[in-house]
């Protein structure tokens, strides 16, 4: 599914239908009751290469987690 701008979703006869700004629609059967948009990180721009964005976001999240752990250790020592 191309990610062009905003994507909207609605239920039609038990099937989720996603429509992008270009007017194209894509339908998917329900997947364990979770909408497709729940699986996509909102920080990812679907109009750009996804893999590179995911790798950068993971590195950023890991760095933030490491900083939080370091602050927590320092607070426990003080």
N, C-alpha and C positions, 0 to 999 in steps of 0.2 A: 504494500500500500504506500503510495507516495505521500510524503508529508508536506503538503503545500499549505502553509499558513495554519489557520485554526481548523480543527477537526471537531465536528459535532457528532453525537451519537443519539440514536433512538431505537426503541424496540418495535419491530414489526412482526407480528405473528410469532413471537418467541425467539426471533433472530435479531441480533444487534446489527444495526446498519450505521456505518460511519460515512460521513460526507465531508469532503474537504472543500476549500474555497473555490476550487475550479468547477465544482458541481458534480464531480465524479463520486459515485457511491460504491462502497464495498461492504459486503455482508459476511458475517462470520457466525457460525452456530455458537450457542453459549458454551464457554470453556470453564467448566467447574464453577459456574455462577459469577465469575469475575469479568468485568469489562476489559477490553483490550487496552484502554487508556490507563488502567491501573498498573499495567506492566511497564509502561514507558515512563522513564524519569522525566519530569517536566523541564529539567535543565537542558535536555537534549534537543537540538534544533534538527528536525527531520529533513531539512533541505540541504544539510551539510553531511560530510562523511561521518557516519555514526561511530565506527570503531575507534577513531582517534578521539572523539569526544568522550566516549566511555572510559578510555584509558586515562585521559586527563582528569576526569571527574573522580575516578578511583584513586588516583595518586593524591588529589586534593583532599579527598575524604580521609585517606590514611594519614596524611600529614596533620590534619585537624585532630584526628583521634590520638595521634602520638603526642601532640601538644597538650591535649586535655589530660592524658595520663600523666605527663610530666608535671603539669600544674597540680594535679591531685596528689602526687607524691610529695611535691614541695610543700603543699598545704599540710600534709600529714606530719612532715618533719618539723615544721615551724610551730 
